[in-house]
């Protein structure tokens, strides 16, 4: 009886997964593709090994029609469809991920922060370093922050602290902790790559909900650089996935053709202008693992009431 029940449960699970995936547009998100991830990328689980990344691309291609961002925005694709995206402008995207993607003929969309690419310290790396290695900085709070609390650190308090210490030495430690970020030469190298698309992740890796009146300026500081690049597109991804109705209103008003965030939600239905993304870990090495990861995130969001059907047929978060 137990064996029969397990068989029935597996069959029902497979049927549910197939029904969810057959009408889905799943946007996958990666950050770092490296065999030697930085401490920052390791600490936050942002790394996938190149060999595993290659396997996952094959699995995605087996289960989905992989599309480029232009096809996605136009709604010009066959379902189930998938788009491969990257955040943060890690050097490993250009050096490790792109050769694998090019070999397989797979397009990708990389969301960049031009500030760190131009040599400025990465805001997310700075915040994470202050949170984890500078107790004098967070001591006045009366509690020890954890997880992604650092994305709530405001610019004034960060700069006040930098003014009180040897900032040059601290920022060098931050850069080593954060790990290598692409440079201008890496952007120039992909100028003629037809499978590469470069999107907007704000000029630096700021929490958009804390920028207030600066959000528009930080968007355009980045977008103007992308507009001058042959592979630049007007697609936007929220740093830290922090957003609200007001930030989304502002970003849409700047002409972003689509907005991306993280939430583990497959985008079921027609084309839409807000897309939720699924992240795969190094443990996903089989098709069943990948399918389960996608559908698990969808069902969890559904059960929590985070998904509602919109008028255009795609899914949005409530």
Order of alpha helices (4+ residues) and beta strands (2+ residues): alpha-beta-beta-alpha-beta-alpha-beta-alpha-beta-alpha-beta-alpha-alpha-alpha-alpha-alpha-alpha-beta-alpha-beta-alpha-beta-beta-beta-alpha-beta-beta
